[in-house]
Amino acid sequence: MKVLFVCKGNVGRSQLAEGIFNSLTKKHRAISAGTIAKNKGKLVKSVSIKNVKVLKEIGIDISKKKVKKLNKQMTDHLGKIIVFCDRRTWPDFLLKSNNVETWISKDTQYMSYKERRKFRNQTKKKIQRLLKDLER
């Protein structure tokens, strides 16, 4: 099954979740994207260095990941879409999708390293539960 993780900018939460998901399974695949993925009108190109660091602490490397802006084609033929941001930034096609689950959280941009580690660990637990559900 293919899973899409979505956050506002695809710099933090969704990239972190994609990295964790793909490190825990070879049977399923995750991708990530951002509903906005822009800063001052320009596409942001790289993931959060701080999130790269907290994932490296548990053996996951997302340092080469590129930021992607969400588009309709990304949501086609997916088993599950997990969204971390509130509905105000969602495009219409995402609002109309039947396979969306929300895991609302504060943007990692505003988190300390301690908070990021807590978010990483909570997200890993949620993904482990998700993978168990996918196996049923």
N, C-alpha and C positions, 0 to 999 in steps of 0.2 A: 504494500500500500504506500502511496505517496502522501506526505503531509506537508502542508505549507504553514510556516510560522510568519506572522505579520505583526509589525509594530509601526510606529509613525515614520521613523527615518531609516530603518534597516541598518542601523549603526550599532545598536546595543542588544536589546532584549531578543529580537527574533534571530539575530546571528548567533547569540549565545545558545538559544534553544536548539537551533539547527545543528550546531556543533555537538551539543550533548546528545541529541537524538541519534545522529549518525554514528557517534562513538559507541552507542549502546546496542545497535542492531545492524546486521548486514542484510536482513530480509526485507526491511522497509527503508524508504528513503525520505529525507526531509530537504526542503529548500526554504528560503526565507526571502521576504521582500518588505518594502516600506510603503505606506499609503502616501507619503509625501516624498521622502528620501531626498530632500533638497534643503540647502542652507543658503539663504540670500539669493534664491533663484537658480543656484547652480547645484547639480547633482553632486552629493558628497561621494567620494570615491572609496574611502577605507573605513573599516570597522573601528570601534573604540579600542584604543591601545590598552585602556584599563580593563576592558572585558577580555582582551587577548591575554593579559597577564593573569586574571583570576581563572581562566580556563586552562592555561598552561600549568597552573598549580595542580590540576587534576589530570594532566597528561593529554589535553586536547588542544590542538593548534588550529586557530581560525585566522591566523595572521595574513594569509593570502586571499582571504575572502573579499569579494567586491560587493559594493552596495548595489541593490537592485530596486527599481521602482515597481510597485505592484501594477499588473495589468490584467485584463480579463482572461487572456489566454493562460496565465499562470493558475487560474482557479478552475479551469476545465479539467475534468477527469481526475479529480483528487478525492481521496478518501476522507480527508479531514483538513479543516483550516482552523488554526489556533491563532486568535488575535489578542494582542497585549494592550492595544490602545482603545480609547473610548470611541463610540460610534460617530462622533462629530467629524472625524477625519476619514471615515470609510467611504469609498466610492459606491455608487448605486448598485453595481453588480455584486459587491460584497454584502451589502444590506439585504439583497434578495436571495442570497445563497442559503441553502438548507443544511449545509454541513459545517457551519461555523460554531466554534466554541470560544468563549472569551475567558482569558486569564488576565484580567486587568491588573496592572501593576504600575508603580511609579517608574518613570523613565530612568534608566541606569545613569544617564548623564548627570542626574542630581544626587547620585548615591556615593557614599564614601566606599573605600575598599571593603570595610567590614559589612556594609549593607549589600554590596555587590556579591560578596561571598555567600551571604544569607540568601539572596535572590537566586544565585547559582544553585545552591543546595536545594532550595524549595522547588525550583524549576526541574532539577534532576529527578526529584521524587515524583513530581507530576508526570514527567515523561515516562518514568518507570511504570507508573499506574496506567498511562495511556498505552504503552506497549503490551502490558498484560491484557488490556481490553481488546487490543487489535488481534491478539492470539485466540480470543474466544470465538 
